[in-house]
Amino acid sequence: MDDSEDTSFAAESSGFAEGKVSAFSTTHWSIVQGAGQDNPALAAVALERLCRIYWFPIYAFIRRRGSSQHDAEDSTQEFFAHLLEKETIKKVDRQKGKFRSFMLAALTNFLNNEWDKQRALKRGGRIQIVSLDETRAEDLYIHEPAESLTPEQLFERRWAFAVVERVFDRLKQEYAMADKVNLFEKLQHGLTHEMTQEICAEWAISLSVTEGALKIALHRLRRRYGDLLREEIAHTVATPEDLDVEIRHLCAVMAS
């Protein structure tokens, strides 16, 4: 491959990666406000969107506090119902801090103060506020670290992994839209692992590119991953000053 082809591959592999990170019009906080609408149907839809990230951290927290699988399933549903019924969501003030902290505090308060009342509902009249993959939930939970993690630490851990999983999904979708899924699947290992010269050489051969072009493509993948991660976290904090703090917290949680 000559220099012009090398440059062509690098530019082609970046595609969407050039340019500034676009801001989402919808954040976790705006979804919360949407879930606090007076229209129950719209509120349920908004809450369903929130659940995509937070349902398993919540489920894992409840399980780690000693609930059985079925009780944790019910309590997860009941917690979201509680947010709506008690109008807790309508009272949320974005400026009070991180959305992660709000969810954990609301959940802890619910379990401490509403447990006996909510238990009276039992499974026969179980609430269905959000769609839970209950089989997957328990499969994930049984592979969590043993009792060394407190419920709070487990919530934080699962929140961090859920955020990263969402970022990976978004990144893969972008590469798919650019018809670069094979490139993403080859290079994604480089997002979480140190790349040796031997690995770079092997990948370059498999992709029929030079090592220089491969390194440029990997650099752009990492940069885009970083942009998306910052964007995702930015949706969960109140101020720009909180952003770097929250990213450092996520990295520390994942490394623990």
C-alpha positions in Angstrom: 0.0 0.0 0.0 1.4 3.4 -1.0 1.1 6.6 1.0 -2.0 7.8 -0.8 -3.8 4.5 -0.1 -2.6 4.7 3.5 -4.1 8.1 3.9 -7.2 7.0 2.2 -7.8 4.1 4.6 -7.2 6.3 7.6 -9.6 8.9 6.4 -12.2 6.3 5.4 -11.9 4.6 8.8 -12.6 7.8 10.6 -15.7 8.8 8.8 -17.9 10.3 11.5 -15.0 10.5 13.9 -13.9 14.0 12.6 -15.6 17.0 14.0 -17.0 18.1 17.3 -19.1 16.0 19.6 -22.8 16.8 19.0 -24.9 17.5 22.0 -28.0 15.4 22.7 -31.3 17.3 23.0 -32.5 14.6 25.4 -30.6 13.8 28.6 -31.3 11.7 31.6 -32.5 14.8 33.4 -34.9 15.8 30.7 -36.2 12.2 30.6 -36.8 12.4 34.3 -38.8 15.6 33.8 -40.7 13.8 31.0 -41.4 10.9 33.4 -42.9 13.4 35.8 -45.6 14.5 33.3 -49.2 14.4 34.3 -49.9 12.0 31.4 -49.4 8.4 32.8 -48.8 6.9 29.4 -46.1 9.4 28.5 -44.6 9.1 31.9 -44.3 5.3 31.5 -42.6 5.6 28.2 -40.1 8.1 29.6 -39.4 5.8 32.5 -38.9 2.9 30.2 -36.1 4.8 28.5 -34.4 5.5 31.8 -34.7 1.8 32.8 -32.5 0.7 29.9 -29.5 1.9 31.8 -30.6 1.8 35.5 -32.7 -1.3 35.8 -29.9 -3.8 36.4 -28.0 -1.6 38.9 -31.2 -1.2 40.8 -32.0 -4.9 40.6 -28.4 -5.8 41.7 -28.6 -3.3 44.6 -31.8 -4.9 45.9 -30.5 -8.4 45.5 -27.3 -7.6 47.4 -29.4 -6.2 50.3 -30.8 -9.7 50.8 -33.9 -9.9 48.6 -34.7 -13.1 46.7 -34.8 -13.1 42.9 -38.5 -12.7 42.7 -38.7 -10.1 45.4 -36.0 -8.1 43.7 -37.9 -8.2 40.4 -41.0 -6.9 42.1 -39.2 -4.3 44.1 -37.5 -3.0 40.9 -40.9 -2.5 39.3 -42.3 -1.0 42.5 -39.5 1.4 42.8 -40.2 2.9 39.4 -43.9 3.0 40.2 -43.0 4.7 43.5 -41.2 7.5 41.6 -44.3 8.2 39.6 -46.9 7.7 42.3 -45.2 9.8 44.9 -44.3 12.5 42.3 -40.7 12.2 43.4 -39.6 12.8 39.8 -41.5 16.0 39.5 -39.6 17.4 42.5 -36.1 16.6 41.1 -33.8 19.6 40.9 -31.1 19.0 38.3 -28.8 21.5 40.0 -28.7 19.3 43.1 -26.1 17.0 41.7 -25.4 13.8 39.7 -28.3 11.7 38.4 -26.5 8.6 39.6 -26.6 9.9 43.1 -30.2 10.9 42.9 -31.2 7.4 41.8 -29.3 5.7 44.5 -30.6 8.0 47.2 -34.2 7.6 46.0 -33.8 3.8 45.9 -32.3 3.6 49.4 -35.0 5.8 50.7 -37.7 3.7 49.1 -36.3 0.5 50.5 -35.9 1.9 53.9 -39.3 3.6 54.3 -41.6 1.9 51.9 -40.6 -1.7 52.2 -43.4 -3.0 54.4 -46.1 -1.1 52.5 -44.9 -2.2 49.1 -44.5 -5.8 50.2 -48.2 -6.0 50.8 -48.7 -5.9 47.1 -47.2 -9.4 46.7 -46.5 -11.1 43.4 -50.2 -11.7 42.6 -50.7 -8.0 41.9 -47.3 -7.2 40.7 -46.7 -3.9 38.9 -45.4 -3.7 35.4 -44.0 -0.2 34.9 -41.0 -1.2 32.8 -40.0 -4.3 30.8 -37.4 -6.3 32.6 -35.3 -9.1 31.2 -35.7 -11.1 34.4 -33.8 -14.2 33.2 -30.9 -12.1 32.1 -31.0 -10.1 35.3 -30.4 -13.1 37.5 -27.8 -14.6 35.1 -25.9 -11.3 35.3 -26.2 -11.1 39.1 -24.9 -14.6 39.8 -21.7 -13.7 38.0 -21.1 -10.6 40.2 -18.2 -10.6 42.7 -19.0 -12.4 45.9 -20.2 -10.6 49.0 -17.1 -8.4 49.1 -19.1 -5.6 47.4 -21.7 -3.7 49.4 -25.1 -2.9 47.7 -23.9 0.6 47.1 -20.6 -0.5 45.6 -22.4 -3.0 43.4 -24.9 -0.3 42.2 -21.9 1.9 41.3 -20.2 -0.9 39.5 -23.2 -1.9 37.4 -24.0 1.7 36.6 -20.4 2.2 35.3 -20.6 -0.9 33.1 -24.1 0.0 31.9 -22.8 3.4 30.8 -19.8 1.9 29.0 -22.0 -0.7 27.4 -24.2 2.0 26.0 -21.2 3.9 24.7 -19.9 0.7 23.0 -23.3 0.2 21.4 -23.4 3.7 20.1 -19.9 3.5 18.7 -20.7 0.2 17.0 -23.9 1.7 15.5 -21.9 4.6 14.1 -19.4 2.2 12.5 -22.3 0.1 11.1 -23.8 3.2 9.5 -20.5 3.9 7.9 -20.3 0.2 6.8 -17.3 -0.4 9.0 -18.5 -3.1 11.4 -15.6 -5.4 10.6 -13.2 -2.6 11.3 -14.9 -1.9 14.6 -15.0 -5.5 15.7 -11.3 -5.9 14.9 -10.1 -2.7 16.6 -12.5 -2.6 19.7 -10.0 -4.8 21.6 -7.7 -1.8 21.5 -10.1 0.3 23.5 -9.5 -1.7 26.7 -6.1 -3.3 26.1 -2.6 -2.2 25.5 -1.6 -2.8 21.9 1.7 -4.5 21.3 3.7 -4.1 18.1 3.0 -7.8 17.4 -0.8 -7.3 17.6 -0.7 -4.2 15.5 1.3 -6.0 12.8 -1.1 -9.0 12.9 -4.2 -6.8 12.6 -2.6 -4.7 9.8 -2.1 -7.9 7.8 -5.6 -9.1 8.4 -7.1 -5.8 7.3 -4.6 -5.5 4.3 -3.4 -2.1 5.5 -0.1 -0.7 6.8 0.7 -0.5 10.5 0.7 3.3 10.2 -2.9 3.3 8.8 -4.0 0.9 11.5 -2.6 3.0 14.3 -4.4 6.1 12.9 -7.7 4.2 12.7 -7.2 2.9 16.3 -6.4 6.4 17.5 -9.6 7.8 15.9 -11.6 5.0 17.4 -10.3 5.7 20.9 -10.9 9.4 20.4 -14.5 8.9 19.3 -15.0 6.5 22.3 -13.7 9.2 24.6 -16.0 11.8 23.0 -19.1 9.5 23.4 -18.2 8.7 27.0 -17.9 12.3 27.9 -21.2 13.0 26.1 -22.9 10.2 27.9 -21.7 11.2 31.3 -22.5 14.9 30.6 -26.1 13.9 30.5 -26.0 12.8 34.1 -24.4 15.7 35.8 -25.5 19.2 36.8 -22.5 21.3 35.8 -19.5 21.0 33.4 -17.3 21.0 36.5 -18.8 17.7 37.5 -18.0 16.0 34.2 -14.3 15.1 34.8 -15.0 14.2 38.4 -17.7 11.8 37.3 -15.5 10.2 34.5 -12.7 9.7 37.0 -15.2 8.1 39.4 -16.5 5.7 36.6 -12.9 4.7 35.8 -12.1 4.0 39.4 -15.3 2.0 39.9 -14.5 -0.2 36.8 -10.9 -0.7 38.0 -11.9 -1.8 41.5 
